[in-house]
């Protein structure tokens, strides 16, 4: 399954989709508000599940959630949401689907108040990606003071499914922290790229 002999984090091995996500997306700093919103919704959807489960359904979520257009999602009626819950190609968890609408509304409130979602989200790392130096992926924490602060702030804006563990996974996914193990080829690539 591995297309070359480069050393990687162990968690995505064995699935081509997971491997592509690791090699191209995970840990890359994201500054685009819509992409940041998409990842927040998907990380919340993951709660209690494996990321590969959500990743395999991401294409369907993009269709159903209008490419994660928060303006459209915020205006969903209850009837629309009941219709979405009938789709067997998504995770049909009522709380998570209804959270998507609630989070879209909260997201729009943040943008109205701050001008962008990025301004709020990246403030928890002082607008600079943090690089960690883990030898094993199991060395990385599940929460940090920054993820605790992010969770509290997002809840105060009205977001849900944003506990500290979800927030830290989100920080890893959108490149606020570089948690590739030090021997992984992506660790240095991401550290070298810079964004600001």
DOBA-858736 format. One line per field, with one value per atom (N, C-alpha, C): x, y, z; residue in three letters. Coordinates in Angstrom, 1 decimal, padded with zeros to 4 digits. Layout:
N
px <- X;...
py <- Y;...
pz <- Z;...
resn <- ALA;...
// end
This chain:
196
px <- 000.8;000.0;000.9;002.0;002.9;003.6;003.4;004.0;005.5;006.2;007.6;008.1;009.4;010.0;010.2;009.5;009.6;009.0;009.5;009.0;007.8;006.7;005.5;005.0;004.1;003.4;002.7;002.5;001.9;000.4;-000.3;-001.8;-002.5;-002.0;-002.7;-002.4;-001.4;-001.0;-002.1;-002.1;-003.1;-004.3;-004.5;-005.6;-005.2;-005.3;-004.9;-005.5;-006.7;-007.4;-006.8;-006.6;-006.0;-004.5;-003.8;-002.4;-002.4;-003.3;-003.3;-003.6;-004.5;-004.9;-003.7;-003.0;-001.8;-000.7;-000.5;000.6;000.3;-001.0;-001.3;-002.0;-002.7;-003.6;-003.3;-003.1;-003.0;-001.8;-002.1;-001.0;-000.6;-001.2;-000.9;-001.8;-001.1;-001.9;-003.0;-004.2;-005.4;-005.8;-005.9;-006.3;-007.6;-008.1;-009.4;-010.6;-011.5;-012.5;-013.5;-013.8;-014.7;-014.1;-012.8;-012.1;-012.0;-011.7;-011.7;-013.0;-014.1;-015.5;-015.7;-015.4;-015.6;-014.9;-013.7;-012.9;-013.5;-014.0;-014.6;-015.8;-016.7;-017.9;-017.5;-016.5;-016.1;-015.5;-014.6;-014.0;-015.1;-016.1;-017.2;-018.0;-018.1;-018.8;-018.1;-016.8;-015.9;-016.1;-016.6;-016.7;-017.2;-016.4;-016.7;-016.5;-015.9;-015.7;-014.2;-013.8;-012.5;-012.5;-011.4;-011.3;-011.5;-011.1;-011.2;-012.7;-013.5;-015.0;-015.5;-015.1;-015.6;-015.0;-013.7;-013.0;-013.6;-014.1;-014.7;-016.1;-016.6;-018.0;-017.9;-016.6;-016.5;-017.1;-016.9;-017.5;-019.0;-019.7;-021.1;-021.5;-020.7;-021.0;-020.9;-019.9;-019.7;-021.0;-021.5;-022.8;-023.9;-024.2;-025.3;-025.2;-024.0;-023.9;-023.5;-023.8;-023.6;-022.1;-021.2;-019.8;-019.4;-020.2;-020.0;-020.2;-021.2;-021.6;-022.4;-021.8;-022.4;-023.7;-023.8;-025.0;-026.2;-026.0;-027.1;-027.4;-026.4;-026.6;-027.3;-027.0;-027.6;-029.1;-029.6;-031.0;-031.8;-031.2;-031.9;-033.1;-034.2;-035.4;-035.3;-036.1;-036.1;-036.5;-037.3;-037.7;-036.5;-035.7;-034.5;-033.6;-033.5;-032.6;-033.1;-034.4;-034.9;-034.7;-034.7;-034.4;-032.9;-032.0;-030.6;-030.4;-031.1;-030.9;-031.4;-032.0;-032.4;-031.4;-030.3;-029.2;-028.3;-028.3;-027.5;-026.0;-025.6;-024.2;-023.5;-024.2;-023.6;-023.8;-023.2;-023.4;-024.7;-025.7;-027.0;-027.2;-026.5;-026.6;-027.3;-028.5;-029.3;-028.6;-027.9;-027.3;-026.2;-025.5;-024.4;-024.9;-026.0;-026.5;-027.2;-027.9;-028.4;-027.3;-026.2;-025.1;-024.5;-024.6;-024.0;-024.7;-026.1;-026.8;-026.4;-026.4;-026.1;-024.7;-023.8;-022.4;-022.3;-023.1;-023.1;-023.5;-024.5;-025.0;-024.0;-023.3;-022.2;-021.1;-020.7;-019.6;-019.9;-021.2;-021.5;-021.5;-021.8;-021.7;-020.3;-019.4;-018.0;-017.5;-017.8;-017.4;-017.9;-019.2;-019.8;-019.1;-018.7;-018.0;-016.5;-015.9;-014.4;-013.9;-014.7;-014.3;-013.9;-013.4;-013.1;-013.1;-013.3;-013.2;-011.7;-010.9;-009.4;-008.9;-009.4;-008.9;-009.1;-010.3;-010.5;-009.7;-009.8;-009.2;-007.7;-007.0;-005.6;-005.0;-005.9;-005.5;-005.0;-005.5;-005.1;-003.7;-003.0;-001.6;-000.8;-001.4;-000.8;-000.5;-001.4;-001.3;-000.1;000.5;001.7;001.6;001.9;001.8;002.8;002.5;003.4;003.9;005.2;005.8;006.2;005.7;006.1;007.1;007.7;008.8;008.6;007.5;007.2;007.9;008.5;009.1;008.1;007.0;005.9;004.7;003.7;002.5;001.7;001.9;001.3;001.8;002.9;003.5;002.7;001.9;001.2;000.0;-000.4;-001.5;-002.8;-003.9;-005.2;-005.8;-005.3;-005.7;-004.5;-004.7;-003.6;-004.3;-003.6;-004.2;-004.8;-004.2;-004.7;-006.0;-006.1;-007.4;-008.5;-008.1;-009.0;-009.6;-008.7;-009.2;-010.0;-009.6;-010.4;-011.8;-011.9;-013.2;-014.1;-013.5;-014.3;-014.8;-014.0;-014.3;-015.4;-015.2;-016.2;-017.6;-017.6;-018.8;-019.5;-018.7;-019.2;-019.9;-019.4;-020.0;-021.3;-021.5;-022.7;-022.4;-021.1;-020.8;-021.0;-021.2;-021.4;-020.5;-020.3;-019.3;-017.9;-017.6;-016.3;-015.6;-015.6;-014.8;-013.4;-012.6;-011.1;-010.4;-010.9;-010.2;-010.5;-011.8;-012.1;-011.3;-011.2;-010.5;-009.0;-008.4;-007.0;-006.8;-007.7;-007.7;-007.8;-008.7;-008.9;-007.6;-007.0;-005.7;-004.7;-004.6;-003.7;-004.0;-005.3;-005.8;-005.5;-005.8;-005.7;-004.3;-003.4;-002.0;-001.7;-002.5;-002.2;-001.0;-001.0;000.1;000.6;001.9;002.6;002.9;002.0;002.2;002.6;003.1;003.8;005.0;005.2;006.4;007.7;008.7;009.9;010.5;010.4;010.9;010.1;008.8;008.0;008.4;008.4;008.9;008.1;006.8;006.0;006.3;006.9;007.3;008.1;009.2;010.1;009.5;008.8;008.2;007.2;006.4;005.4;006.2;007.1;007.9;008.6;009.0;009.8;008.9;007.6;006.8;006.4;006.1;005.7;004.4;003.7;002.5;002.3;003.0;002.7;003.9
py <- -001.2;000.0;001.3;001.2;002.4;002.5;003.7;003.9;004.0;004.3;004.5;004.0;004.3;003.8;004.9;006.0;007.1;006.7;007.2;006.9;007.8;007.2;007.9;007.6;008.5;008.1;006.8;006.0;004.7;004.7;005.7;005.6;005.5;006.0;005.9;004.7;003.9;002.8;001.8;001.2;000.2;000.6;001.9;002.4;003.5;003.4;004.4;005.8;005.8;007.1;007.8;007.0;007.5;008.0;007.2;007.5;008.9;009.0;010.3;011.5;011.3;012.3;012.7;011.7;011.9;012.7;012.2;012.8;014.2;014.5;015.8;016.8;016.4;017.3;017.4;016.3;016.4;017.2;018.2;019.0;020.2;020.3;021.4;022.6;023.8;024.9;025.4;025.5;025.9;027.3;028.2;029.6;030.0;029.2;029.4;029.1;030.1;030.0;028.8;028.6;027.6;026.2;026.0;024.8;024.6;025.6;025.5;025.1;025.6;025.2;023.8;023.4;022.0;021.0;021.3;020.4;020.4;021.5;021.6;020.7;020.8;019.9;018.5;018.1;016.7;016.2;017.0;016.5;016.3;017.1;016.9;015.6;015.4;014.2;012.9;013.1;011.9;011.4;012.3;011.9;010.5;009.7;008.3;007.3;007.8;007.0;007.2;006.4;006.6;007.6;008.3;009.3;008.7;007.5;006.9;006.8;006.5;006.4;007.7;008.8;010.1;010.4;010.2;010.5;009.8;008.6;007.8;008.4;009.2;009.8;011.3;011.8;013.3;013.8;013.0;013.4;013.6;012.7;012.8;013.9;014.1;015.3;016.6;016.7;017.9;018.1;017.1;017.2;017.6;016.9;017.1;018.5;018.9;020.1;021.3;021.2;022.3;022.8;021.8;022.2;022.9;022.6;023.3;024.8;025.2;026.6;026.9;027.6;027.9;028.7;029.6;030.4;029.5;028.5;027.6;026.7;026.2;025.2;025.9;027.2;027.9;028.1;028.1;028.3;027.0;025.9;024.6;024.6;024.1;023.8;022.5;022.3;021.0;019.9;020.2;019.2;018.8;019.8;019.6;018.6;018.9;018.1;016.6;016.5;015.1;014.4;015.1;014.5;014.1;014.9;014.6;013.3;013.2;012.0;010.7;010.8;009.6;009.1;009.9;009.6;008.5;007.3;006.2;006.4;007.4;007.6;008.6;009.0;009.8;009.1;009.6;009.1;009.7;008.9;009.4;009.5;010.4;010.7;012.0;012.0;013.2;014.3;014.1;015.2;015.8;015.0;015.5;016.3;015.8;016.5;017.9;017.8;019.1;020.0;019.5;020.3;021.1;020.4;021.1;022.4;022.4;023.7;024.7;024.2;025.1;025.7;024.9;025.3;026.3;026.1;027.0;028.4;028.4;029.7;030.4;029.6;030.1;030.6;029.9;030.3;031.6;031.8;033.1;034.3;034.0;035.0;035.4;034.4;034.7;035.6;035.3;036.0;037.5;037.6;038.9;039.8;039.1;039.9;040.1;039.1;039.2;039.4;039.3;039.5;038.2;037.2;035.9;034.9;033.6;032.5;032.3;032.4;032.2;033.1;034.3;035.2;034.6;034.0;033.4;032.1;031.2;029.9;029.9;030.7;030.8;031.6;032.3;033.1;032.1;030.9;030.0;029.5;029.7;029.4;030.7;031.8;033.1;033.3;032.7;032.9;032.3;031.3;030.6;029.1;028.3;026.8;026.4;025.5;024.9;023.6;023.4;022.2;021.4;020.1;019.2;018.2;017.5;016.6;015.2;014.6;013.3;012.2;011.2;010.1;009.0;008.9;008.0;008.8;008.5;009.2;009.1;008.0;007.9;008.9;009.5;010.5;011.8;012.1;013.3;013.3;014.5;014.5;014.5;014.2;014.3;015.7;016.4;017.8;018.6;019.9;020.8;022.0;022.9;024.1;024.9;024.9;025.6;025.0;023.7;023.1;023.3;023.3;023.6;025.0;026.0;027.4;027.5;026.8;026.8;026.2;025.1;024.5;025.5;026.1;027.1;028.2;028.7;029.9;029.5;028.4;027.9;027.7;027.1;026.9;028.2;029.2;030.5;031.2;030.8;031.4;030.5;029.4;028.6;027.3;027.0;025.8;024.6;023.4;022.2;021.1;020.0;019.0;019.6;020.4;021.0;020.9;019.7;019.4;019.5;019.5;019.8;018.7;017.4;016.4;016.6;017.0;017.3;018.5;019.5;020.7;020.3;019.4;019.1;018.4;017.4;016.7;017.7;018.7;019.7;020.5;020.9;021.6;020.8;019.5;018.7;018.7;018.5;018.4;019.6;020.8;022.1;022.7;022.0;022.5;023.5;023.7;024.6;024.0;022.7;022.0;020.9;020.8;019.7;018.6;017.5;016.4;015.1;015.3;014.2;013.8;012.5;012.1;012.6;012.8;013.4;012.6;011.3;010.5;010.5;011.0;011.1;012.1;011.8;012.8;014.1;014.0;015.2;016.2;015.7;016.6;017.7;017.4;018.5;019.3;018.6;019.3;020.4;020.1;021.0;022.1;021.8;022.7;023.7;023.3;024.2;025.1;024.8;025.5;026.9;027.1;028.4;028.9;029.8;030.2;031.8;032.4;033.8;034.7
pz <- 000.0;000.0;000.0;000.7;000.7;-000.6;-001.3;-002.6;-002.7;-001.6;-001.5;-000.2;000.1;001.3;002.3;002.2;003.1;004.5;005.5;006.9;007.1;007.7;008.0;009.4;009.9;011.1;010.8;011.9;011.7;011.5;012.0;012.0;010.7;009.6;008.3;007.5;007.9;007.1;006.9;005.7;005.4;004.6;004.4;003.6;002.7;001.4;000.5;000.7;001.1;001.4;002.6;003.6;004.9;004.6;003.8;003.5;002.7;001.7;001.0;001.9;002.8;003.8;004.6;005.1;005.9;005.1;003.9;003.1;002.5;002.3;001.7;002.5;003.5;004.3;005.8;006.5;007.9;008.4;009.2;009.7;008.9;007.7;006.8;007.3;007.6;008.1;007.2;007.7;006.9;007.4;006.5;006.8;006.2;005.3;004.6;005.6;005.8;006.7;006.4;005.1;004.8;005.1;004.8;005.1;006.6;007.3;008.8;009.3;008.8;009.2;008.9;007.6;007.2;008.2;008.5;009.4;010.8;011.3;012.6;012.6;011.6;011.5;011.5;010.6;010.5;011.8;012.4;013.7;014.7;014.8;015.7;015.3;014.0;013.6;013.9;014.0;014.4;015.8;016.7;018.1;018.3;019.0;019.3;018.1;017.0;015.8;015.4;014.4;013.9;012.8;012.6;011.5;010.1;009.9;008.6;008.2;009.2;009.0;008.4;009.0;008.6;007.2;007.1;005.8;004.6;004.8;003.7;003.3;004.2;004.0;003.7;003.6;003.4;002.1;001.1;-000.2;-000.1;000.5;000.7;001.6;002.7;003.5;002.7;001.8;001.0;000.2;-000.4;-001.2;-000.3;000.8;001.6;002.3;002.7;003.4;002.5;001.2;000.3;000.3;000.2;000.3;001.6;002.6;003.9;003.9;003.1;003.0;004.3;005.2;006.5;006.3;005.4;005.2;004.8;004.0;003.6;004.8;005.4;006.6;007.7;008.0;009.1;008.9;007.6;007.3;007.2;007.4;007.3;008.2;007.7;008.5;009.2;010.2;010.8;009.8;008.9;007.9;007.0;006.6;005.8;006.6;007.9;008.7;008.8;009.0;009.0;007.7;006.6;005.3;005.2;005.7;005.8;006.6;007.7;008.5;007.9;006.8;006.0;005.1;004.9;004.0;004.6;004.0;004.5;004.3;003.5;003.1;004.1;005.1;006.2;007.5;008.5;009.9;010.4;010.5;010.8;012.4;012.9;014.3;014.5;015.1;015.1;015.8;016.9;017.6;016.8;016.0;015.2;014.0;013.4;012.3;012.7;013.8;014.3;014.8;015.3;015.7;014.5;013.3;012.1;011.9;012.0;011.8;012.9;014.1;015.3;015.1;014.7;014.5;013.3;012.3;011.1;011.6;012.4;013.0;013.9;014.7;015.6;014.7;013.7;012.8;012.1;011.7;011.1;012.1;013.4;014.4;014.6;014.6;014.8;013.7;012.4;011.3;011.3;011.7;011.9;012.9;014.0;015.1;014.8;014.2;014.1;012.7;011.7;010.3;009.7;010.5;009.9;011.1;010.7;011.7;012.1;011.1;011.2;012.4;012.5;013.6;015.0;015.2;016.4;016.6;015.6;015.8;015.9;015.1;015.2;016.4;017.0;018.2;019.3;019.3;020.4;020.3;019.2;019.0;018.6;019.0;018.6;017.2;016.3;014.9;014.2;014.9;014.4;014.7;013.7;014.0;015.0;015.9;016.8;016.3;016.5;016.1;017.3;017.3;018.4;017.9;018.8;018.4;019.0;018.6;019.2;018.5;019.2;018.7;018.2;019.1;018.7;018.8;017.9;017.9;019.2;019.9;021.2;022.3;022.0;022.8;022.8;021.7;021.6;022.6;023.1;024.1;023.4;024.1;023.6;023.8;024.8;025.1;025.5;025.4;025.9;026.5;027.1;027.6;026.4;025.3;024.1;023.6;023.6;023.2;024.2;025.5;026.6;026.4;026.1;025.9;024.6;023.6;022.3;022.6;023.3;023.6;024.4;025.4;026.2;025.3;024.5;023.7;022.6;022.0;021.0;021.6;022.8;023.5;023.8;024.2;024.5;023.3;022.1;020.9;020.5;021.2;020.8;020.0;019.9;019.2;020.1;019.4;020.2;019.5;020.2;019.8;019.6;020.6;020.6;021.9;022.4;023.7;023.4;024.4;024.3;023.4;023.6;022.8;021.3;021.0;019.6;019.1;019.9;019.6;019.3;020.1;019.8;018.5;018.3;017.0;015.8;016.0;015.0;014.8;015.9;015.8;015.0;015.3;014.5;013.0;012.7;011.4;010.5;011.1;010.4;010.5;011.1;011.1;012.1;013.1;014.2;015.0;015.0;015.6;014.6;014.5;013.7;014.6;014.5;015.4;014.6;013.4;012.7;013.6;013.7;014.5;013.8;014.5;014.0;012.8;012.8;011.7;010.5;010.6;009.4;008.4;007.2;006.2;006.1;006.6;006.6;007.7;008.8;009.9;009.4;008.7;008.3;007.1;006.2;005.1;005.6;006.6;007.1;007.9;008.7;009.5;008.5;007.4;006.5;005.7;005.5;004.6;005.1;006.4;006.9;006.3;006.9;006.3;006.5;007.4;007.7;007.2
resn <- UNK;UNK;UNK;UNK;UNK;UNK;UNK;UNK;UNK;UNK;UNK;UNK;UNK;UNK;UNK;UNK;UNK;UNK;UNK;UNK;UNK;UNK;UNK;UNK;UNK;UNK;UNK;UNK;UNK;UNK;UNK;UNK;UNK;UNK;UNK;UNK;UNK;UNK;UNK;UNK;UNK;UNK;UNK;UNK;UNK;UNK;UNK;UNK;UNK;UNK;UNK;UNK;UNK;UNK;UNK;UNK;UNK;UNK;UNK;UNK;UNK;UNK;UNK;UNK;UNK;UNK;UNK;UNK;UNK;UNK;UNK;UNK;UNK;UNK;UNK;UNK;UNK;UNK;UNK;UNK;UNK;UNK;UNK;UNK;UNK;UNK;UNK;UNK;UNK;UNK;UNK;UNK;UNK;UNK;UNK;UNK;UNK;UNK;UNK;UNK;UNK;UNK;UNK;UNK;UNK;UNK;UNK;UNK;UNK;UNK;UNK;UNK;UNK;UNK;UNK;UNK;UNK;UNK;UNK;UNK;UNK;UNK;UNK;UNK;UNK;UNK;UNK;UNK;UNK;UNK;UNK;UNK;UNK;UNK;UNK;UNK;UNK;UNK;UNK;UNK;UNK;UNK;UNK;UNK;UNK;UNK;UNK;UNK;UNK;UNK;UNK;UNK;UNK;UNK;UNK;UNK;UNK;UNK;UNK;UNK;UNK;UNK;UNK;UNK;UNK;UNK;UNK;UNK;UNK;UNK;UNK;UNK;UNK;UNK;UNK;UNK;UNK;UNK;UNK;UNK;UNK;UNK;UNK;UNK;UNK;UNK;UNK;UNK;UNK;UNK;UNK;UNK;UNK;UNK;UNK;UNK;UNK;UNK;UNK;UNK;UNK;UNK;UNK;UNK;UNK;UNK;UNK;UNK;UNK;UNK;UNK;UNK;UNK;UNK;UNK;UNK;UNK;UNK;UNK;UNK;UNK;UNK;UNK;UNK;UNK;UNK;UNK;UNK;UNK;UNK;UNK;UNK;UNK;UNK;UNK;UNK;UNK;UNK;UNK;UNK;UNK;UNK;UNK;UNK;UNK;UNK;UNK;UNK;UNK;UNK;UNK;UNK;UNK;UNK;UNK;UNK;UNK;UNK;UNK;UNK;UNK;UNK;UNK;UNK;UNK;UNK;UNK;UNK;UNK;UNK;UNK;UNK;UNK;UNK;UNK;UNK;UNK;UNK;UNK;UNK;UNK;UNK;UNK;UNK;UNK;UNK;UNK;UNK;UNK;UNK;UNK;UNK;UNK;UNK;UNK;UNK;UNK;UNK;UNK;UNK;UNK;UNK;UNK;UNK;UNK;UNK;UNK;UNK;UNK;UNK;UNK;UNK;UNK;UNK;UNK;UNK;UNK;UNK;UNK;UNK;UNK;UNK;UNK;UNK;UNK;UNK;UNK;UNK;UNK;UNK;UNK;UNK;UNK;UNK;UNK;UNK;UNK;UNK;UNK;UNK;UNK;UNK;UNK;UNK;UNK;UNK;UNK;UNK;UNK;UNK;UNK;UNK;UNK;UNK;UNK;UNK;UNK;UNK;UNK;UNK;UNK;UNK;UNK;UNK;UNK;UNK;UNK;UNK;UNK;UNK;UNK;UNK;UNK;UNK;UNK;UNK;UNK;UNK;UNK;UNK;UNK;UNK;UNK;UNK;UNK;UNK;UNK;UNK;UNK;UNK;UNK;UNK;UNK;UNK;UNK;UNK;UNK;UNK;UNK;UNK;UNK;UNK;UNK;UNK;UNK;UNK;UNK;UNK;UNK;UNK;UNK;UNK;UNK;UNK;UNK;UNK;UNK;UNK;UNK;UNK;UNK;UNK;UNK;UNK;UNK;UNK;UNK;UNK;UNK;UNK;UNK;UNK;UNK;UNK;UNK;UNK;UNK;UNK;UNK;UNK;UNK;UNK;UNK;UNK;UNK;UNK;UNK;UNK;UNK;UNK;UNK;UNK;UNK;UNK;UNK;UNK;UNK;UNK;UNK;UNK;UNK;UNK;UNK;UNK;UNK;UNK;UNK;UNK;UNK;UNK;UNK;UNK;UNK;UNK;UNK;UNK;UNK;UNK;UNK;UNK;UNK;UNK;UNK;UNK;UNK;UNK;UNK;UNK;UNK;UNK;UNK;UNK;UNK;UNK;UNK;UNK;UNK;UNK;UNK;UNK;UNK;UNK;UNK;UNK;UNK;UNK;UNK;UNK;UNK;UNK;UNK;UNK;UNK;UNK;UNK;UNK;UNK;UNK;UNK;UNK;UNK;UNK;UNK;UNK;UNK;UNK;UNK;UNK;UNK;UNK;UNK;UNK;UNK;UNK;UNK;UNK;UNK;UNK;UNK;UNK;UNK;UNK;UNK;UNK;UNK;UNK;UNK;UNK;UNK;UNK;UNK;UNK;UNK;UNK;UNK;UNK;UNK;UNK;UNK;UNK;UNK;UNK;UNK;UNK;UNK;UNK;UNK;UNK;UNK;UNK;UNK;UNK;UNK;UNK;UNK;UNK;UNK;UNK;UNK;UNK;UNK;UNK;UNK;UNK;UNK;UNK;UNK;UNK
// end
